[in-house]
Amino acid sequence: MLKKFALIVAGGSGNRMGTSVPKQFLEIEGKPVLLYTFEAFLHFDPDIEFVLVLPKSQVEHWKKLCKKHTFTTPYKLAFGGENRFQSVKNGLAQINDDGIVFIHDGVRPLVTRETIEHCFTTAKKWGNALPVVPPAESIRYADENGNKTIDRSKYFLVQTPQTFDVQTIKKAYQEAQHENFTDDASVLENTGHKIQLVSGNRENIKITWPQDLIIAKTFLFPQ
């Protein structure tokens, strides 16, 4: 049986939310966003193994939230680094077995079981999977010479979970010559691997702004 791992990266702050509470701990209907994210993967596979990456300064607060909400799902804990690259690398170091790893933003609680399943089957076959959605708006390119419209059909918005064969992505992180990558697929691509795109789900937003909490509540608790 191929092992499945969910590496949840939760290193956000509340700056753009206008709050001192980190985004992953903000509540929707009385429960922190991060717990909904865990539940999304538990609905996919109750036996999935978790690695949670948190800033060291947030660990005690998280443990209090777990106690408050009676959250007893086992997980390994890794501390966040100076940037996302280091945080993910620290998380990957906690995975010692072969299998498939989903690297997911802690503030994307709306990922569907269908998206996770699609990522898993694609990564199982090809070694990786990157969930994307096409942009709904028109796109313009701007530089010092002005701006112009571009063909949006050739562009995609990238989501998580970015999904990989465990040993392949661990090797890519070890071989990386710099840390200026915007996502995990870019780290793998840098080693010469072709990235496999799969359909994400449009509601799988990254909670960043105050209105995103309203959107998330609407999907989590439809009328």
Steps between C-alpha positions, in 0.01 A plus 500: 500500500644837391533732796344846487635804683349846540764764569302800624693828486352755740738789546273793424442815701192715539647816348282519188203394709554798725526274804772378733365145474679289236274417204500127565359555850215732401164341565210413273189408697711460812771274352849597375564495125787255547269234644277517191811445290591188695144374461511538122781244482344272761187484284721387212680234705457455877837320511702779338807602700545868583799727537419850624747786449453788743716788619646403837332804658153367406532144627367556852198690371429219254518239776248698704267511200534123454402447862211744476358332190586143606719454193685171550613411147868393512754717318871570490607856570768693313604858565471764231814644346592847380304448178255253348779300340663432836164430664408234245850353514469471879164329456629254242777400739230356728391250233715189505296263282425477130162608371312804373513834681245779467661837580212727591442851631348494848263780400340313209218317684274475193699250296262225391538126528478485121799733459707306753409171330590640158836617631566162658423289193706728275800511736480124545530457122735785403679594822337840552178696463430873512135614542413809296196698386474734200469872576149641463610859437685649206874535553735781406880501499673817619865611497696824473384539140127486575248217508317268264237230509609136490330172417362375832440150359873437534510586872386325817462587867694260719348338808598235754533215587806475278551127500814291455675171537666543838855406406493704179396825666737446796788456255397815310505702821843364588639586156356852479768764450293787640183558701323757281224267387136606510364147538599135530439414135762759406755322720432172321492663157843648571642146502367427150170331580188577298211627710160335457203739517165381635171678552463662842175631648429869467376541856839375627607853590791594722351694789687828499254790527204559738245432226655157443365389837150589384549302180635201692207503742257503206651182356555324833151579624270539196149614578 
